[in-house]
Amino acid sequence: MVCEASSTNEEKGTWNLSSVVELIRTDVIPTSVNLEMHVFWRFSPEEFQQNFEGRLVIAVGLQRLEYSDAFVLTSSVPYLHLLLRGMPIFAPDEHRLGVEWRRQEQNNQSEWKRELVFWPFTVQQSS
């Protein structure tokens, strides 16, 4: 999910997301906007105590893909929440923000697996 801000409710153990984003208007493209990206991950029992790599992938329109740098996912608990700040904007168009992952290996040659779930949003350039 993409939002402007978030906070936690320690008593309930929940996240409160403020101003969930579906439309971004900007004067300058390419640019980066100060938004939060939330990725929620659940590991299966056989994946505990293993390291994985993840990365964000932004599909722009129907063809262009942009990838973030890889980050480490450590499966020491069954549930993981990643909060990433700063959204790169590449072009005015329909966008889909998704996640890819792979097992972390010494040579990092395993293939990335793309999750089917994504967050759609639109970027418009202001005139």
N, C-alpha and C positions, 0 to 999 in steps of 0.2 A: 504494500500500500504506500501511497505517497501523500504526505500531509505537510502543513506548515509547522506544526509543533505537537508535542505530546507530553504526557505526564503519567506517572504511575500512581495507582491507588494501592498502597501497601496492605491496607486492611483487607481488601477484596482480592488482591493479587491480580489486578487487571491493568491494562493500558488504556488511557484516554487519548484519542487522537483528535486534534483540533484542525478544522478546515481541511478536510480531505480534498485532494486536488484531482480534478478531471479536465480542467482547462488552464493553460498557462499562456498569458499574453506578455510579450516582451518586445522592446524596441530594437534590441541588438541580437543578431544570430550569426555565428555561434556564440554562446555564453554559458554561464553556470548560474543557477538560481539556488537560493538558500532554502531548500526543502529537505524533509526527512524521508528516507525510504526504510520501511520496516519489512523485515523478512522473518517469518516464523518457521521454525524447523522442528520436526519430530523424528528422532532416530528410532529404529527398530531394535529390539534386544540384541540381535546378532551384530549390530553396528556399534555397540558400546565400546569405549576405549580404543577407537580407531580415529584417525585423522582424515579429514576430507578437505578439499578446496572448493570454494564457491566463487562465483562471479555473477555480476549483474549483466544482463544483455538487454539493450534497448533496440527494438525493431522500429525503424522509421519508415513509414509508408509500407509498401509491400516488399521492398527488396533490401534496403540498407540495414546492416546490423552493426552496432557499436558495443564493445565489451569493456567492462571495468577491469582493473587489476584484480588478480585473484586474492582471496582472503582465506584464512585457515578456519575450518569448523572443527572443533574438538568435541567428541561425543562422550563427555564424562557424565552427562545428565541426559535424560530422555528428551528434553525439550530445550530449544535454544531460540532466543530472540536476538536478531541483529538490528541495530539502529545505525544507519549510514546517513551522513549529511552531505549535501551538495549534489544537485542534479545537473548533469551536463545537458545542454540543449544544442542540437546539431542542425535542425531544419524545421521550418513550419510545415506540419503535417500531422497525421495520426501517428501515435506512438504506442508501443506495448512494452512495458517493463517486466522482465521475467528473470528467472534464476537458472543458472547451470551449475552442475557440481560434478566432482569426480573424486575417487579415492586418492589420497596424497601418496605419491610414490617418489622414490629418489630421483628418477629421471623425468617424472611428470609427463609420461607418454600415454597415459590412459585417456580415453576419449571423454569429452564433456557430455553430460546427459542433461538435456533441457527439460525442465518441468513444464507441464501443459498449462499450469495456472499462470496468469499474467495480469498486470494492472494497466488498463487502457487510459490514455489521456491525449488531449489535443494541444498542439502548440500553434499559436497564431502570432504573426509578427504585426505589431502596431504600426500604423503609418504616420 
